[in-house]
Amino acid sequence: MAKKPKTKQSSGRKAKVKSAKVKSKTAEPHSRAQRAVTKHAASKAQLQYIPWHTIPLEELNPLLQRQFVVGQEIMVARVLLKKGCIVPEHSHHNEQLTYIMDGALKFWIDGQEIVVHAGEVLCIPAHMPHKAEALEDTVDLDVFNPPRADWINKTDEYLRGDR
C-alpha cells in the first residue's frame, strides 16, 4: 500500500501540538520549592551510578539521618531512624513508597496503626496525612514521585531539631 503524501495542513497541525507541549513544560511554577524540582527535572536526563557510601549522611536530629538521590521524576532516600524516633504527622503532594530494609516502623495513617517490618512495603498516596515511630533501629528506603522539593531545599522543618 502506498503512503499518502503529507499535506501542509497535517504538518501545520503537528507544529501546533508541538509548540503547545513546549509551552506547558516551561510554565512558571508557583513556589520556590516547585522551581527547584522543575529546574532539576528540566535538566537533561543522565545516567547516575551512586553508591550509598559516597553520599554524606545528613543529620536531621539526634535520632534521624538520611541520604537521597534525585532522578528526573523520582527520588529515593535511605533513612536511618534510631529506636524511638518520631516522624511527626505530615502530608505532601508526593506519592511515597516505603520499604523497610531493617527494623520496624509503626505508622498512624488513614485512621489505622500499621507496623511495617523488614522486607515489607507501604504505599502512601499523595496528600494522605501520616506519622511514624521507629520501634527499633530502622533502615528505611523511601521512594517519592515527584521528588521532595522540601528535602532538596532543606525546608523540611518538621524533621529537624530535637526528636
N, C-alpha and C positions, 0 to 999 in steps of 0.2 A: 504494500500500500504506500502510495506517495505521500510525503509530508506536505502539509499546507504551508505556503509561504507566510511569514509573519507580516501582518499589516501594521501600518503606522498606528492605528487605533489600539491594537493589542500591546504594542511596545510602549505606547504612551501610558496605558493603564498600569503596566508594570512599574514604570518610573514613579507614578504617583504613590503606589503602595510602598515602594522602597523608601521614598522620602518621608512618608508618614511613620514608618518604623524608626527611622533615624531620629525624627523629631521626638518621639515618645521616649527614646533612650536617653536623650540629652535634656529632658525636662529638669528644671531646677528643683532639687529636693528641699524639704521644708525645715529641716533641722541640721545642726552641726553633726550629730551622730549619723543621720541619714547620708549627709555629704561624704563622710568618711567611708561608709560602706559602698556608696555609689562610686566614689573615686577609686576604691580598691577594685570593685567589680569591673569598672571601665578599663582598667589596665589590661594589657594583653595577657591571656592565659598562658601560664608557663608550667612546665613540669617541675614538681618540687619533690625532693627526697630529703627528709629531715629526721634524723634520729632524735628521739626524745632527750637523750643525754646532752645534746648540743643546745637545747633551749633552756635558758636560765629559769629557775623556779621563781615565780612571783609570790611573795608572801603577802597575803591579804589581811590576815590576822594570825595570832599565835596558833590557831588550830586549822588553818586553811591555806593551802598553796595551790598554784595551778600553772599550767603551761598551755599554750594553744597555737594552732596552725590555721591560717585562713586561706581558703581557696577562692575561686571566683564567686560561688553562690553558697558555700558551705563552710563550716568551721568545726574543728574537732579540738576538744580540750581534755587534757589529763588533769583531773582534780584530785588532790590529796587532802583527806579530811581526817583529823585526829578524833578519837572517840570523844563523844560529847559535843562536837562541833555542830552548831545550829546554822542552817541557811534560812534566814528569815523569809516569811511569806512574801512572795513577789509574783509578778506575771510579766510576760513580754510577748511581743508580736512574732517571736521566732518559734517555730516548731522545734521540739527538743526530744532527742533520743538519748536515754541514759543507760549505759551498760556498766554494771558493777564488775570490775575485774578482780577485786579482792575486798573482803569485808562485807558490810551491810549498811544500807541507808533506810531509814523509816521516813516515808513521805506522808504528809497530810495533803490530800488533793481530792477535789470534787466530792467532799463530804466523807471521804474514806481514809483509813490508815492502811498504808501498803508498805510492807517490808520487802525490799529488793536485795537479794543476796548475790554473792559472787556467781557469775555465769548467767545472770538474769538481766532482762531488758525492760525498761519502762518507756513508753512513748507518750509524751505530754503535748497535747495540741496547743497551738498558739493561743494566747490570752487566757489560759487557764491558771488561776492562782494556785501556788504550791509552796510548801515548806518542807524542809528535810532535816533530819538529825542523824549523825553518824553513830551507829550502835557499837561500832568498834573501829579501829583504824581502817580506813577505806581508800581504795584507789578506784576512781570513777572515770569513765570515758564518756564525755558528753559531746553530742553532735548537734549542731544548730543550723537551721536554714531559715532565713538568711543568716549570715554571720552576725554576732552580737556586737553592735556598734558601741554599746556602753562598756563592754570589756576592752575593745580595741582602744577606745578613747580614755579609758580608766575613769569613767564617770559612774561606776557601779558601787556607790557608797554603801548600799545595803550589805555588801560583803566585807567591807573594810573596817578595821578597828578591832576592839576587844570583843571577842565572842567565844 
